[in-house]
Amino acid sequence: MKRIVALILLVTIYLLPAAGQSNWQEALHSWLTAEDVEESYGEETMELMEERAAHKINLNQTTREELEELPFLSAQQIEGIIAYRDRYHPIRTMNELTMIRQLDYHTRQLLSYFVEVGEEKPKRIWPTWDELKQYGQHSLTATAKVPFYERKGDQSGYLGYKYRHDVRYQFRYGNRLKAGLTAAQDAGEPFFAHQNSMGYDQYSFYLQLRDMGRLEELNLGMYRVQMGMGLLMNTGLLLGKAAILQNLGRSTHTLTAHSSRSSSNYLQGAAATLRLSKAWRMTLFASLRDIDATLNDDGTMRTRITDGYHRTPTEMDKKHNTRETDLGGSIGWRQGTLYVKANAVYTHFNRDLLPLSASLYQRYAARGNDFLNISLDYGFTHSRWAFSGETAMNRQGALAALHTISVKASDKLSMMLLHRYYDKRYTALHARSFSEGGHVQNEHGIYLGSSWRPSRPWLIEGYVDYAHFAWPRYLVTASSDAFDAMVTASHVGKRWTLKGRYRLHIRQQDNPSKTMIVNKTEHRMRLSADWEATSALTLRSQVDAIAARTRDGREKGIMVGSHGCWKQKGWKIDGHMAWFRTDGYDSRLYQYESSVAYDFSFPMYYGHGIRYALMVQGGIGQHLKMTAKMGVTNYFDRSSVGTGLQQVDRSSLADLLIQIHYLL
């Protein structure tokens, strides 16, 4: 019977038309690959884009730093916008963006979700209380996830109940003032109990002020810092190999408030950017926060824990058992399109970091309780080409360097070359940058990407990336290599969009007996078709397939999915359905799903089953918006799902996600 149901659903999916990318969320998912999702930066990206979509940038009063918060803009495009605005200001309509030759049609379409042409108002260093009361916006968002099943830990093992929920309050005055509080609770964590005597497990509080004379930005509470290419400090966005083609590898220096429910990748204290003169800027930050850690028997720290879970007595014992202090900053000079910046970060723990050194791959892991890193980042932007880079050093003298050159050969062809060298002895605790191995350490590689638009309907993009690891890595007891290549092609018609993607990824691992190095090879393919049926209805169908060869054998998998979205008079209905069949975990597949605001949904599937979800969103009056999403995953090849305390003794999992958003 299950096979018959699966066959009927599969045929239904094939017969459904597909859907156009009607908003920026759909555009975002097209950038992502499986490895990007595993690095889990999607929620941070979604958070920032939600903020910018709700509070658009005024092109007539924006700054270069503000535009750099949009991850899809290249350095040439940002310079093109600034140069046009300064020469012809004020910009009167969005149609004027067609006069900026650096902006192609699709970038202009995406940009329209995040920028606007507003009135150029005189700015006071500080707005009056009357202005704050009249133009300020209060918002309150509450989200809850209700599972219709029980894990083993819910019955015995977890300290709290099975529901996940969070509450966000925020006050905004344009893009100049933002203040708020986010309280978050994961499923299984205690509420008003154990170490959570103040209720929620995680609180994020923040105050961000911008454009106050020489004080360009001030952040108090929790915040994120991005410096240069991320070789010293990047607690903000991390773009993967496909997404980096969007901004052609530009450098970024930004401070942003940490308003998400994430309990990692943020600092706590104060950060400010000062304008010393027309050409000179200085950023300083100081942070003091408690972190989670696994301790050795002698009280030293074995590993830092960043997942934020405090569900069991063991996890709760590790909560905030170590204190971290971070001090740093940068001073930079910019003259037109040429810039140079010097950066430094110092980190201190109140206990020594002493990871286990029995394994070869941990030989050069960070050790001690005091860490210092310095770097220079630099760049130059021309209308047709751009160069950017960063060279960093830790206190032991080990180097890390990353450089990019991007060339806009014509209005139809762009290319980017990226080279990185990360010494095996280089350690930087807050570094997050472009890499194949997932760390800014023990890697030497080169990446070549290209974007070609032979005609307005067609876009062909691709990259090749090679990396060498001189020292053993996890699951590899000798030096190893990796190769990654991907090509995508899309055709956009009046109502149809057709896309195809192929990716070859080769990584080396030990064989089961650890006598030789073998290749782990993945071939991933995706075909999708999007159709805008009417102004209210859009549909999409997608097929994903994988063929993998691992050290344990060969696996393959396929997933066929369809999505529909209907919008009318403030209401929105999203439907998603997918059938999947894979040989195992190594042939797992991912497929994007629409979700509530601030939630990033790119679930992973392996085995044999069906996933279907329905989301309904609507407004009640002018100030209240409600969203509900019901999702069900049925497995045909197992009687239980998960392992350990996460095990569910059922073959079907159903969740309800509810969100209420109040704006005043």
SEVOVEX-394715 format. One record per residue (C-alpha): z, x, y negated. Coordinates in steps of 0.5 Angstrom, whole numbers, plus 500, padded with zeros to 3 digits. Each point is the difference from the previous one (the first is absolute). Layout:
N
ZXY;...
This chain:
664
500500500;502506495;493503501;496493499;505499493;498508498;493499502;499493495;504504495;495506500;494495500;503496494;501507496;493502501;497494498;505500493;496503494;503505497;503501493;499504493;505504497;503495495;506504497;503507499;504499507;493500504;498506496;506504502;500499507;492502500;503507498;505501506;499503507;505500506;503507498;501497493;504495502;505504505;501504494;503493497;498501493;497493499;506497498;501505494;493499498;500492501;507500496;496504494;494496500;504493500;503502494;494502496;496494502;506496498;500504493;494503498;498506496;498499493;494504500;500501492;507503501;501503506;501507502;497505504;506500504;500493501;493500503;502505505;505495503;493497503;499504506;492498500;498503494;498507500;501505494;493499497;501493500;507500497;497505494;494495500;504494498;504504495;494504497;497493499;506496497;502506495;492500498;499493499;507496500;502495500;497498507;498492499;498498506;500502508;492500500;501507496;502503506;493500502;498505494;505505504;495504504;506503505;502493502;495497505;500492502;505500505;505504496;499496494;501494505;507503503;502502493;499493497;507498505;504505496;498501493;498495494;498501493;506498496;501500492;502507497;507498498;504505495;505503505;508501498;504505503;504495503;498492500;505495496;504496504;496494498;494503503;504501506;502493501;493497498;495505504;505502505;499498507;506498506;498500507;504499506;497500507;503499507;497501506;503499508;497501506;502496506;498502507;500494505;503505506;505505501;500507502;505503505;504503493;501493497;504498506;504506501;499507496;498498493;505499495;497495496;495494501;493500502;497498493;497504495;501498492;499503493;501498493;497503494;502499493;495503494;500499493;493503496;498501493;493501501;499507503;505503495;507498504;501498507;507499503;503497506;503500507;498500507;505498506;497501507;502498507;497502506;500496506;507502504;503503494;507497499;501496493;507501497;503503505;501508503;497504495;496495496;506497497;496499494;496495504;493503500;498506504;496503495;500499492;494503495;502500493;496502494;498500493;494503497;498501493;493502497;497502494;506501495;497505496;501508502;504497506;493497504;504498506;508499502;502498507;507499502;503498507;495501506;493502498;494504503;497507498;493502501;498507498;493504501;497499507;507499503;501507503;507500496;502493499;497493502;504494501;495495498;493499503;496504505;493498501;497502507;493503502;496494498;503497494;500507497;493499499;502495495;503504495;496507502;507504501;502499493;507503498;506495498;506501495;504493500;507497500;501493503;506496501;501499508;501492500;498500508;504498506;499507503;506505500;496506500;495504496;504499493;505504496;506497496;503502493;495501494;493502499;497501493;493502497;500503493;494501495;502507497;493500496;493498501;499504505;506502504;504495504;507501504;503496506;507501502;504497506;506500503;503496506;506499504;500496507;503499506;495500506;500499508;500506505;502502507;505505500;502506505;506501503;503504495;498496494;494503498;493495499;495500506;495495497;499496494;499493502;495496495;499493504;506497497;502496506;508498501;500495505;505504506;506503499;497507501;495499495;505497495;504506501;495504497;499496494;501504494;503506503;497505496;499501493;494503497;499503493;493501497;498503493;493501497;495499495;493503498;497502493;493499499;495502495;493495499;495502495;494494501;498501508;504506501;507500503;505505503;507498502;506504503;505497504;506501504;505496504;507502503;503496506;507501502;504497506;508500500;499502508;495505503;494498503;499503507;495497504;500502508;495506500;499500508;493497499;495505497;497495496;507499496;500508499;499500493;503493498;504499494;507503500;506501496;503496494;496503494;492499499;496502494;493499499;495502494;493499499;494499495;495495500;494500496;493497499;494498496;496494499;492500498;496494500;497502506;505504504;507501500;505506503;507499502;505504504;507502501;503506502;508500503;505505502;507499503;506505499;498504506;493502497;496495505;494497497;496493500;494499496;495494500;494500495;494495499;493500497;497493499;493500498;496493497;493503502;497493497;502493499;499499507;503506504;507503499;503506505;506503500;503506504;507501501;503507503;508500502;504506502;507499502;504506503;504499506;506502496;499496494;505494500;501495494;505494502;496495495;493502501;495495502;493502500;493500503;501502507;497499508;507502503;504496495;504505497;499505494;501506505;496504505;493498499;494503497;494495499;494498497;497493498;493497498;499493497;494497497;499493498;492498499;498493497;492500501;500493497;504495497;502496507;501507504;505505500;501505505;506504500;503506505;504506501;501506505;506503500;502507504;508502501;503506503;507501502;502507501;507499503;502495506;501493498;503494503;497499507;496506499;503507502;494504497;496501494;495494500;495496496;498493498;493497498;499493496;494497498;498493498;494496497;500493497;494496497;501493497;495496497;502495495;495493499;501494495;505497505;500505506;503507501;499504507;504506501;500505506;504506501;501505505;505506501;501506505;506503500;502506504;507503501;503505505;506499504;503504506;498497507;505497504;502506504;500504493;495505503;494499495;498497494;496493500;496496495;503493499;493497497;500493497;494496498;501494496;495495498;500494495;495495498;502494495;496494497;502497494;498493497;502497494;498493502;502496494;504502493;506497504;499503507;499507503;499502507;500507504;499502507;502507502;499504507;504506501;499505506;503506503;498505505;506506501;500506505;507502500;504505504;502495505;493497501;495495496;501494497;496494496;502494496;496495496;503495495;496494497;503496494;498495495;503498493;499494496;503499493;500494495;502499493;500494496;504498494;506505501;500499507;498505505;499500508;499506504;499500508;499506504;498500508;499506504;499502508;502507502;499503507;502508500;502504506;506503497;504503494;495505499;494495499;504496495;497496494;502498494;497494495;502498493;503493499;502497493;507499499;505498495;501504493;503507501;499500508;495504503;497498507;496504504;503499507;498504506;498497507;499503507;500496507;496494500;502494496;498495494;503500493;500495495;503498493;499495495;503501493;501495494;501501493;501495494;503499494;505495498;499499492;499506496;506504502;501500507;495502506;502500507;496503506;501499508;497504505;501499508;497505504;500500508;498505505;499498507;500506506;496498506;502507504;507500499;507496501;504504495;498503493;503507498;506504503;507502499;504495495;493498497;498497507;498492500;500497506;494496499;492501500;500496493;502502493;501495494;502502493;501496494;499503493;502496494;500502493;502497493;498503494;503497493;497503493;503498494;
